Amino acid sequence: MCDTTPPFSVVTVCVHPAGVSSPATVEISHTAASGWRDTITRPVDFAVPLFWRFVTTKFGLTPTP
């Protein structure tokens, strides 16, 4: 059987719309090349800082103003 795991890490962003009794949230996940997945879900107000935290922590990249 072939290994179809890509040889790279991926950061994904998923928005969960607001419901009747819950606010909208954003889920940001880092999936390592090894298959290990690290996920965090927060209110949408935290989406951009949370994204950059993952990118900085996982890849060592920082945003420029």
C-alpha positions as semicolon CSV with decimal commas, in nm:
position;residue;x (nm);y (nm);z (nm)
1;M;0,000;0,000;0,000
2;C;0,129;0,349;-0,086
3;D;0,178;0,618;0,176
4;T;-0,034;0,913;0,062
5;T;0,064;1,147;0,347
6;P;0,209;1,467;0,202
7;P;0,564;1,541;0,321
8;F;0,472;1,881;0,461
9;S;0,278;2,046;0,742
10;V;-0,052;2,228;0,688
11;V;-0,239;2,501;0,877
12;T;-0,613;2,509;0,810
13;V;-0,878;2,761;0,910
14;C;-1,246;2,671;0,944
15;V;-1,527;2,907;1,043
16;H;-1,828;2,772;1,230
17;P;-2,123;3,011;1,182
18;A;-2,321;3,141;1,475
19;G;-2,619;2,941;1,583
20;V;-2,930;3,035;1,776
21;S;-2,757;2,995;2,112
22;S;-2,387;3,003;2,019
23;P;-2,154;3,267;1,876
24;A;-1,952;3,217;1,557
25;T;-1,617;3,048;1,614
26;V;-1,303;2,984;1,416
27;E;-1,107;2,659;1,432
28;I;-0,739;2,667;1,340
29;S;-0,551;2,340;1,304
30;H;-0,193;2,243;1,238
31;T;-0,145;1,899;1,085
32;A;0,219;1,789;1,091
33;A;0,374;1,573;0,821
34;S;0,371;1,294;1,081
35;G;-0,009;1,315;1,096
36;W;-0,022;1,474;1,444
37;R;-0,300;1,736;1,459
38;D;-0,312;2,035;1,697
39;T;-0,646;2,220;1,697
40;I;-0,784;2,520;1,883
41;T;-1,129;2,682;1,858
42;R;-1,201;3,039;1,965
43;P;-1,451;3,323;1,892
44;V;-1,400;3,484;1,549
45;D;-1,256;3,800;1,708
46;F;-0,940;3,597;1,780
47;A;-0,902;3,453;1,428
48;V;-0,612;3,663;1,296
49;P;-0,397;3,663;1,613
50;L;-0,462;3,290;1,655
51;F;-0,364;3,218;1,294
52;W;-0,036;3,407;1,333
53;R;0,034;3,235;1,665
54;F;0,008;2,896;1,491
55;V;0,220;3,008;1,193
56;T;0,486;3,160;1,421
57;T;0,494;2,860;1,656
58;K;0,481;2,586;1,394
59;F;0,681;2,741;1,107
60;G;0,883;3,023;1,266
61;L;0,728;3,288;1,038
62;T;0,618;3,626;1,173
63;P;0,393;3,890;1,015
64;T;0,539;4,222;0,905
65;P;0,348;4,542;0,972
